[in-house]
């Protein structure tokens, strides 16, 4: 049997987000469909020894924060709606949610319980490399490198997000400085964000002398796995 590659699959925040009716879901904590599809394929084909999944710690914290902010937004909207509907004869009295409910602690508990069931590596920016990472991030906004990706101009569709570039930068630096990369033959980065482009691939190759596949669709990631492990799967 031919040599089997060791593969690391890393997920961006946008490939981990779970939603309900198109909005961020906060009643539970779980990674989204791209993660679920790829994880299920790996487990189904018994590839867990050869393919490992990694998630940036910053992405996990961002997911928690998104849930807390969405909850606060929904509570405000709920109170406005309840006020408009109050007094109508066919609608019973609408009770307001308890103000003392600690959504942050609730989400934290759900996250800890969920992550305890998953075999995922954590990509962290550790203290000993914090200064190196800061210098790298600063170089991306220097005049002579103003078009260096990722993330000088952070746009999602027709919208511009003031903090998206900074967050994307943290995710990328987490991967770029993940020492365990040297243990893998192949790196796959799953993201729907087009800011991660060819310049990112070049930067990664220059640092690690390894190719990275930046894929925007979980089905493409599964197809890549299928191609690389087809003989073993059969």
Phi, psi and omega per residue, in radians:
X1 nan 2.450 -3.088
X2 -1.216 2.804 -3.129
X3 -1.084 2.347 3.120
X4 -1.644 2.328 3.119
X5 -1.245 2.605 2.918
X6 -1.682 2.131 -3.025
X7 -2.094 2.425 3.029
X8 -2.018 2.201 3.105
X9 -1.945 2.119 -3.101
X10 -1.972 2.392 -3.116
X11 -1.916 2.362 2.998
X12 -1.393 2.869 -3.114
X13 -0.985 -0.752 -3.062
X14 -1.171 -0.298 3.087
X15 -1.636 0.027 -3.139
X16 -1.973 -0.239 -3.018
X17 -1.194 2.282 3.061
X18 -1.807 2.432 -3.059
X19 -2.234 2.855 3.070
X20 -2.415 2.061 -3.087
X21 0.986 0.616 3.060
X22 1.499 -0.060 3.127
X23 -2.027 2.838 3.137
X24 -1.057 2.267 -3.132
X25 -1.585 2.344 -3.109
X26 -2.160 -0.080 3.119
X27 -1.354 -0.185 3.097
X28 -2.595 2.922 3.042
X29 -2.171 2.114 3.092
X30 -2.780 2.594 3.055
X31 -1.305 2.688 -3.007
X32 -1.343 -3.040 -3.022
X33 -1.000 -0.782 -3.134
X34 -0.965 -0.785 3.106
X35 -1.090 -0.807 -3.073
X36 -1.093 -0.732 -3.121
X37 -1.111 -0.807 -3.093
X38 -1.223 -0.752 3.121
X39 -1.060 -0.774 -3.131
X40 -1.069 -0.702 3.137
X41 -1.140 -0.747 3.140
X42 -1.078 -0.775 -3.126
X43 -1.196 -0.735 -3.111
X44 -1.090 -0.637 -3.102
X45 -1.644 0.155 3.105
X46 0.970 0.844 -3.102
X47 -1.913 0.235 -3.040
X48 -1.107 -0.473 3.135
X49 -1.292 -0.401 -3.028
X50 -1.922 -0.347 -3.134
X51 -2.153 2.094 3.139
X52 -1.966 2.594 -3.129
X53 -1.895 2.420 3.123
X54 -2.281 2.538 -3.141
X55 -2.320 2.243 3.073
X56 -1.086 2.347 3.105
X57 -1.007 -0.638 3.130
X58 -1.083 -0.629 3.132
X59 -1.120 -0.702 3.119
X60 -1.095 -0.772 3.136
X61 -1.136 -0.637 3.119
X62 -1.162 -0.689 3.102
X63 -1.075 -0.745 3.098
X64 -1.057 -0.801 -3.109
X65 -1.100 -0.716 3.118
X66 -1.056 -0.711 -3.139
X67 -1.135 -0.758 3.137
X68 -1.111 -0.741 -3.124
X69 -1.192 -0.665 3.127
X70 -1.156 -0.663 3.100
X71 -1.059 -0.825 -3.137
X72 -1.077 -0.719 3.112
X73 -1.094 -0.772 -3.112
X74 -1.163 -0.618 3.118
X75 -1.106 -0.760 3.109
X76 -1.067 -0.795 -3.141
X77 -1.158 -0.659 3.117
X78 -1.089 -0.750 -3.138
X79 -1.137 -0.651 3.088
X80 -1.131 -0.765 -3.133
X81 -1.143 -0.750 3.141
X82 -1.073 -0.656 -3.138
X83 -1.163 -0.714 -3.136
X84 -1.176 -0.600 -3.071
X85 -1.501 -0.310 -3.068
X86 -1.101 2.472 3.107
X87 1.679 -0.287 3.093
X88 -1.228 2.385 -3.007
X89 -1.158 -0.447 -3.061
X90 -1.666 0.057 -3.131
X91 -2.036 2.154 3.121
X92 -1.186 2.910 3.142
X93 -1.067 2.300 -3.116
X94 -1.691 2.069 -3.119
X95 -1.374 2.380 3.088
X96 -1.372 2.515 3.102
X97 -1.077 2.624 -3.134
X98 -1.103 2.198 -3.087
X99 -1.193 -0.450 -3.069
X100 -1.438 0.000 -3.139
X101 -1.103 2.204 -3.107
X102 -1.680 1.603 -3.094
X103 -1.151 -0.612 -3.130
X104 -1.055 -0.794 3.127
X105 -1.180 -0.646 3.116
X106 -1.092 -0.833 3.138
X107 -1.120 -0.708 3.123
X108 -1.038 -0.775 3.119
X109 -1.103 -0.760 3.116
X110 -1.107 -0.695 -3.137
X111 -1.130 -0.793 -3.139
X112 -1.071 -0.754 -3.138
X113 -1.130 -0.717 -3.123
X114 -1.198 -0.833 -3.084
X115 -1.138 -0.469 3.113
X116 -1.147 -0.336 -3.125
X117 -1.653 -0.034 -3.026
X118 -1.987 2.460 3.036
X119 -1.673 1.474 -3.136
X120 -2.226 2.464 3.037
X121 -1.447 2.618 3.139
X122 -1.856 2.219 3.068
X123 -1.639 1.939 -3.092
X124 -2.044 2.639 2.963
X125 -1.699 1.716 -3.039
X126 -1.366 2.790 -3.030
X127 -1.006 -0.660 -3.053
X128 -1.196 -0.304 3.113
X129 -1.971 0.122 -3.060
X130 -1.033 -0.725 -3.118
X131 -1.178 -0.700 3.103
X132 -1.074 -0.751 3.131
X133 -1.128 -0.737 3.135
X134 -1.055 -0.767 3.125
X135 -1.091 -0.695 3.124
X136 -1.126 -0.744 3.130
X137 -1.142 -0.704 3.139
X138 -1.121 -0.610 -3.121
X139 -1.107 -0.438 -3.104
X140 -1.275 -0.340 -3.132
X141 -1.909 0.090 3.050
X142 -1.216 2.656 -3.051
X143 -0.981 -0.779 -3.071
X144 -1.243 -0.206 -3.132
X145 -2.152 0.476 -2.986
X146 -1.144 -0.270 3.117
X147 -1.841 0.142 -3.142
X148 -1.279 2.241 3.094
X149 -1.550 2.779 0.044
X150 -1.535 2.709 2.614
X151 1.454 0.537 2.997
X152 -1.272 -0.802 3.103
X153 -1.987 1.814 -3.045
X154 -1.658 1.788 3.123
X155 -2.207 2.571 3.058
X156 -2.223 1.766 -3.056
X157 1.177 -2.177 -3.132
X158 -1.643 0.036 -3.084
X159 -1.841 2.576 3.048
X160 -1.981 2.262 -3.116
X161 -1.917 2.196 -3.009
X162 -1.160 -0.462 -3.096
X163 -1.908 -0.013 -3.046
X164 -1.127 -0.697 -3.132
X165 -1.075 -0.742 3.118
X166 -1.100 -0.774 -3.127
X167 -1.139 -0.754 3.104
X168 -1.055 -0.686 3.138
X169 -1.075 -0.742 3.118
X170 -1.096 -0.728 3.118
X171 -1.070 -0.827 -3.097
X172 -1.132 -0.750 3.133
X173 -1.125 -0.601 3.090
X174 -1.051 -0.727 3.111
X175 -1.286 -0.749 -3.074
X176 -1.085 -0.517 -3.092
X177 -1.893 0.317 3.114
X178 -1.436 1.869 -3.008
X179 -1.087 -0.493 -3.107
X180 -1.201 -0.146 3.078
X181 -0.942 -0.625 -3.100
X182 -1.111 -0.258 -3.131
X183 -1.525 -0.045 -3.029
X184 -2.047 2.594 3.095
X185 -1.498 -0.489 -3.014
X186 -2.455 2.397 3.110
X187 -2.109 2.278 3.068
X188 -2.114 2.230 3.113
X189 -2.008 2.073 -3.065
X190 -1.773 2.043 -3.130
X191 -2.715 2.557 3.047
X192 -1.641 0.037 -3.069
X193 -1.510 2.070 -3.108
X194 -1.307 -0.140 3.095
X195 -1.121 -0.447 3.077
X196 -1.429 1.648 -3.005
X197 -2.082 -2.771 -3.036
X198 -1.085 -0.566 3.118
X199 -1.123 -0.563 3.060
X200 -1.168 -0.751 3.126
X201 -1.055 -0.736 3.126
X202 -1.114 -0.737 3.135
X203 -1.111 -0.709 3.134
X204 -1.139 -0.776 3.129
X205 -1.100 -0.668 -3.129
X206 -1.130 -0.601 -3.106
X207 -1.428 -0.742 -2.985
X208 -1.944 -0.138 -3.062
X209 0.970 0.696 3.128
X210 -2.380 2.617 3.080
X211 -1.471 2.498 3.051
X212 -2.141 2.304 3.063
X213 -1.666 2.018 3.091
X214 -1.743 1.910 -3.015
X215 -2.054 2.438 -3.067
X216 -1.794 0.167 -3.072
X217 -2.567 2.319 -3.126
X218 -1.112 -0.515 3.118
X219 -1.192 -0.620 3.059
X220 -1.158 -0.632 3.104
X221 -1.145 -0.741 3.103
X222 -1.109 -0.722 3.113
X223 -1.077 -0.680 3.113
X224 -1.138 -0.731 3.083
X225 -1.102 -0.791 3.139
X226 -1.006 -0.738 -3.129
X227 -1.123 -0.758 -3.058
X228 -1.342 -0.455 -3.055
X229 -2.076 0.304 -3.030
X230 -1.018 -0.798 -3.119
X231 -1.105 -0.714 -3.136
X232 -1.180 -0.724 3.134
X233 -1.069 -0.757 3.133
X234 -1.133 nan nan
